[in-house]
Amino acid sequence: MFQRNATITGALLAIGSIVTLMLMPRPYAREILAIVLAGLGGFYAGLGLAAADPKKFSIQAGVSVIFVALSLAGLWLSPRFLALGFLAHAGWDTAHHPSLLNIFVPAWYVPTCLAYDILVGLFILAWW
């Protein structure tokens, strides 16, 4: 039940974001999406610090750099990099399952982000 509620929350947040983005000029929407993607990526460095394990921090910090790079490429080169970033974020979230990376994330984070990231990533592909 909890996972379903978190997924619904992510989908509702994505719908709200999409509606808001569609109401603004595309250049502004692109900037907002780049900021959100970079912020989502930055969250991983914080998770790595919380793990108090240098190897886990290194992995998470490296992934954070990748998401910041995708956000900049999405801003400067093509919005498709933003779509790639959001969809890759959904994939990386699934890697945080305890049987894979065994890095702590709040229980709500993975299902919420999966719904949000996939819907926003597909929106970007459709809108641009």
N, C-alpha and C positions, 0 to 999 in steps of 0.2 A: 504494500500500500504506500509506504514512504517513497519508494523509488518512482511509483506512478505519479505521486503528487509533485515530486521534484521535476519529473519530465514535463508535466503539464505546466509547471511554473516556468521552466525554460522556454517552452513553446509560447506561452503568453508574453514573456519578456521579449522574445524574438519578434512576435507580431507587433507589439508596441514599438519596438525599435524600427521595424520595417516601415510602419505607417509614419512614424516621425521622420525617418530619412527621406521618404517619398515626398514629404511636404517641404523639403528644403532644396535649394539648388544642388545639383549633383556634385559640383566641386566641394561644397561644404560637407555634404554627406560623405564624400570620399575621405575628407580630412577626419571626420568623426570616426569613421570605420577604422582608419589607420591608428588613431589614438586608442580605440577600444582594443584592437588586436595587439598593439604593443603592451597595453596594460594587462591583458590576459596572459601574455607571454611573461611579463614581469612577475606575475604571481608565482611562477614556478621557481624563480630564484629564492623567493621567500620561503617556499616549501622546502627547498634544499637547505636553507639556513636552519629551519626548524628541525630538520632531520639530525643535525649535529654530526653528520657523517661526510667527510671531505669528498668521497667518491660520489655520493648522492647529490651533494651540492654542485659538484663539477658537471654532472649530467644535467641537472636542472638549470644551472646558469648557462650552459651551452645551448640548451633548448630555448631559453629566454632570448638569447642573442639571435637565434634563427627567426623567432617570431617578430622581433624588432626589425630585422632585415626584411622580412616579408612585408611588414607594414610600410616600411620606407619604399620598397619596390612597388607596392601597391599605390602609394602616394605619388611617386615620381615617374614610374614607368607605365603600369597598367593596373586597373582595378582587379584584373584577374588574379594578381598576386594576393590581393586581399581575400578573394574567394578561396584561393589555395590555402592561405593562412588559417582561415576559419575552419575549413574542412580538415586541415592537418591538426588543428587544435583539438577537434573532436577525436581524431585518432590518437593523439598523445594522451588525452584524458583516459582513454580506455587502457592505455599502458600503465596507468597508476593502480590498476587492480592489484590487490595484494599478491596474487600469484605471479605477477609479472615483475614489476619494479619494487614492490613493497615499500612505497613511499607514501607517507600519510597524506591524505586529502580528506576534507570533511565529507561525510557520507552523501550529502546533497549535491556536492560539486560535480561529480561525473555525470549523473543523469540530467542535471540541469544544463550543464554545458553541452552535452551531446545534442540535446534538443535545440538549444540556442544556436550553437555553432553550425549545425547542419542547415537549419532554416535560413540563417543569415548568409551562409556561404552560397546556398542555392539562389537566394534572392540576388546577391551580387552578380552571379553568373547570368541570371535572367535580365537584370536591369541594365547591365552594361553589355 
